[in-house]
Amino acid sequence: MTGVHLFGLAGAALVGCGVYGLLMAPGALGRILAFNILGGGVFLIFGVVARRGAGAGFGADPVPQALVITGIVVAFCATALAAALLVRLSAVDAEVARDGEKEKET
């Protein structure tokens, strides 16, 4: 088994774990983490596909490398946005719960 096969299998395993997590995670934070795992697997598989072309005697193609790096940056930004929205949603839910308790007391 070569390194290309090992990385390809690892990427497929990460994609499988990410899809399973997206389908089975009960909370929003679990889904965000599962989506990140899925993205990591896709990036790994994309890197393996780009490496196989370089292993066939061709020069290393910089386009897949640039796409993976750009994808990592976009995934980080999307994760930060999702985490910020999740924090804001929990703050709004807590505020609504406090308002509901105040109405019950009066």
KETIDO-198670 format. One record per residue (C-alpha): residue in one letter; residue number from 1; x, y, z; chain. Coordinates in nm, 2 decimals, always signed. Layout:
// residues N
- rest  nr  xx  yy  zz  kette
- a  NUM  X  Y  Z  A
...
//
This chain:
// residues 106
- rest  nr  xx  yy  zz  kette
- m  1  +0.00  +0.00  +0.00  A
- t  2  +0.15  +0.33  -0.10  A
- g  3  +0.11  +0.67  +0.06  A
- v  4  -0.13  +0.78  -0.21  A
- h  5  -0.36  +0.49  -0.12  A
- l  6  -0.33  +0.55  +0.25  A
- f  7  -0.42  +0.92  +0.22  A
- g  8  -0.71  +0.83  -0.02  A
- l  9  -0.85  +0.58  +0.23  A
- a  10  -0.80  +0.83  +0.52  A
- g  11  -0.98  +1.10  +0.31  A
- a  12  -1.27  +0.86  +0.24  A
- a  13  -1.29  +0.77  +0.61  A
- l  14  -1.31  +1.13  +0.70  A
- v  15  -1.58  +1.20  +0.45  A
- g  16  -1.78  +0.90  +0.58  A
- c  17  -1.74  +1.02  +0.94  A
- g  18  -1.84  +1.37  +0.84  A
- v  19  -2.16  +1.25  +0.66  A
- y  20  -2.25  +1.03  +0.95  A
- g  21  -2.20  +1.32  +1.19  A
- l  22  -2.41  +1.55  +0.98  A
- l  23  -2.70  +1.29  +0.98  A
- m  24  -2.68  +1.18  +1.34  A
- a  25  -2.56  +1.49  +1.54  A
- p  26  -2.83  +1.61  +1.77  A
- g  27  -2.70  +1.97  +1.81  A
- a  28  -2.58  +2.25  +1.59  A
- l  29  -2.23  +2.24  +1.73  A
- g  30  -2.20  +1.87  +1.64  A
- r  31  -2.31  +1.94  +1.29  A
- i  32  -2.06  +2.22  +1.25  A
- l  33  -1.78  +1.99  +1.37  A
- a  34  -1.91  +1.71  +1.14  A
- f  35  -1.91  +1.96  +0.84  A
- n  36  -1.55  +2.05  +0.92  A
- i  37  -1.45  +1.68  +0.93  A
- l  38  -1.62  +1.63  +0.60  A
- g  39  -1.44  +1.93  +0.45  A
- g  40  -1.11  +1.79  +0.57  A
- g  41  -1.18  +1.46  +0.40  A
- v  42  -1.27  +1.63  +0.07  A
- f  43  -0.95  +1.84  +0.09  A
- l  44  -0.74  +1.53  +0.15  A
- i  45  -0.90  +1.34  -0.14  A
- f  46  -0.85  +1.64  -0.37  A
- g  47  -0.49  +1.65  -0.27  A
- v  48  -0.45  +1.28  -0.34  A
- v  49  -0.61  +1.32  -0.69  A
- a  50  -0.37  +1.61  -0.76  A
- r  51  -0.07  +1.40  -0.63  A
- r  52  -0.16  +1.10  -0.85  A
- g  53  -0.11  +1.32  -1.16  A
- a  54  +0.23  +1.44  -1.03  A
- g  55  +0.32  +1.07  -0.96  A
- a  56  +0.25  +0.98  -1.32  A
- g  57  +0.55  +1.18  -1.44  A
- f  58  +0.39  +1.52  -1.48  A
- g  59  +0.50  +1.82  -1.29  A
- a  60  +0.31  +1.92  -0.98  A
- d  61  +0.00  +2.11  -1.07  A
- p  62  -0.03  +2.43  -0.86  A
- v  63  -0.40  +2.48  -0.93  A
- p  64  -0.53  +2.20  -0.70  A
- q  65  -0.29  +2.31  -0.43  A
- a  66  -0.42  +2.67  -0.46  A
- l  67  -0.78  +2.54  -0.45  A
- v  68  -0.72  +2.34  -0.14  A
- i  69  -0.55  +2.63  +0.04  A
- t  70  -0.84  +2.86  -0.06  A
- g  71  -1.09  +2.60  +0.05  A
- i  72  -0.92  +2.57  +0.39  A
- v  73  -0.94  +2.95  +0.44  A
- v  74  -1.31  +2.96  +0.33  A
- a  75  -1.39  +2.67  +0.56  A
- f  76  -1.23  +2.85  +0.85  A
- c  77  -1.43  +3.16  +0.78  A
- a  78  -1.75  +2.96  +0.75  A
- t  79  -1.68  +2.78  +1.08  A
- a  80  -1.62  +3.12  +1.25  A
- l  81  -1.94  +3.26  +1.11  A
- a  82  -2.14  +2.95  +1.21  A
- a  83  -1.99  +2.96  +1.57  A
- a  84  -2.07  +3.33  +1.60  A
- l  85  -2.43  +3.26  +1.49  A
- l  86  -2.46  +2.98  +1.73  A
- v  87  -2.34  +3.19  +2.02  A
- r  88  -2.59  +3.47  +1.92  A
- l  89  -2.87  +3.22  +1.89  A
- s  90  -2.80  +3.08  +2.24  A
- a  91  -2.79  +3.43  +2.38  A
- v  92  -3.13  +3.51  +2.22  A
- d  93  -3.28  +3.18  +2.35  A
- a  94  -3.16  +3.26  +2.70  A
- e  95  -3.31  +3.61  +2.68  A
- v  96  -3.64  +3.47  +2.56  A
- a  97  -3.64  +3.22  +2.85  A
- r  98  -3.57  +3.49  +3.10  A
- d  99  -3.86  +3.70  +2.96  A
- g  100  -4.09  +3.40  +2.98  A
- e  101  -4.00  +3.35  +3.35  A
- k  102  -4.06  +3.71  +3.43  A
- e  103  -4.41  +3.69  +3.27  A
- k  104  -4.50  +3.39  +3.48  A
- e  105  -4.40  +3.56  +3.80  A
- t  106  -4.63  +3.86  +3.74  A
//
